[in-house]
Amino acid sequence: MGIFKKEWQLKTSGKGTYEISRPLADGLTESGLVDGLVSVFVRHTSCSLVLMENADPTARTDLEGFMDDLVPDDNPNFIHTFEGPDDMPSHIKMALTRSSENIPFSQGRLQLGTWQGLFLWEHRVAPHIRKLTFSYIGQ
């Protein structure tokens, strides 16, 4: 059983979903592992991870719009607004989604479905540099 850890960063340009499947697959190749599980963790409280449709971007547009309707940036009831009107909404969106995902791999390939991709979901309006940890465990 082997373990390979990779730190990775992504510069976002603001709200939206950013596919990270390719860097995750590249890390798997770099690890030399063939069969196992990769855990992905995003080290922030105002963005999240989502396993989502990667063929038609309108599926992600609809998801993003739904979440913005559910937790709007300009809610006057929020107290935690030190970094702006999207501060608390970003934290709530992260809490409603996920900060980690586990994806199996076999024969050196991620076992994502035909139309699946892993995305970092930036909930903040401003650009950010997001830090992620990929932990590969297997043989």
N, C-alpha and C positions, 0 to 999 in steps of 0.2 A: 504494500500500500504506500503510495506516495502523496505528497502534498506540495502544491506550488501556489504561491501567492503573488499577485500582481497588483500594484497600485496604478490607477489610471485616472486621468483628468479629462474633463470636457468643458470647453468654453461655450456657454449658451449665448444666444442673442435675445433672450427674453422668453416670455411665455411660449410653451409649445412642447411637442414631443420630439425627441432626438434619438434615432435608432442607434443602439450600441451593440447589436448582434455581431457585427464584423469584428470590432475590437475584442469582444468576448471569445469569438472563434479563433482569432489570431493568438490570444493568450493560451488557448487550449493547445494549439500547434506548438507554441513556445514551451509549454509544460512538458511535452513528450508523453503525456498520459493518453491512454486509449479508451478506457472504460471507467466511468465514475460519475461524479456529481460536481457541478460548479455552483458555488454560492456567490451571489452578487450583492453587495451592500453599498448603499449611498450614504455618505457621512454628513448629511445636512438635514435640517428640519423644515425646509421650505421647498423641497422638490421630492420626487418619489420615483418609483419604478413601476412600469406597467407592461405586462405581456399582452400584446395587442396585434390586431390585423396590420400586416405590413405591405399588402399589395395595393390597397385603395386608401389613400390618405384622408378621404372624406370620413372614414370610420373614426379616425382620431380627431378630426375637426368636430364631429358630432359629440364625441366623448368630452372634449375640452369645453365645448359650448354648454353641454349639460352641467358639467361641474361648475362652470362660471355662473350659471343660473342658480345652482344650488347654494353656492357660497360666493356671492358677489364681492368685489373688491371694495365697494363703497358702503358697506354695512355700518350705519351710524352707532350701532350698539357695541361695537368692538372697542375695547380699551387699549389693547396691545397694538399700537400703531406707530411705535417709535421709528420704524424704517419706512413708513408710508402706509397708504390705504390698502396695499396688498399684503402687508405684513401678517396679520392674524389670519386672513383668508388662506394664505399660503401654508401656514402651519396646520390649519384645519384640513385642507386638501391632502396634505401629506398624511395626516392621521387617518383619514378615510381610505387611503390607498395603502401602499406598501413601501417600506424602505429596504427590503431585501427580497430576493427571488432565488430559488434553487432550480437548476436545469440539469437533467441528466445528459451524459454524453456516452456514446458508444462508437467503437471503431474510429475514434478520433474525431467524431462529428457531434455537434450539439444536436440533441433530439427535439428540436423545435418542429412544430407542425408546418405543413406546406405554406400557410399564410400567416404564420406567427413571427413576430419579432419582439425583441426586448428593447424597451424605450426608457430613457430618462425623461421624466415629465417635469419640466421646469414650471413652477407655479408663480415665480416672480416676474414682474414686468421688465426689470432691468437685467442686463447681461450679468452672468456669474460664472466663476470657474468652479465646477463641481468635481469633488473627489470621490472616487469609487474604489472599492476593494473587490478583486476577483479572487476567490479561493477555490482551487481545483483539488479535489480529493479523488484518488483512484489508482488504477494500475496501468 
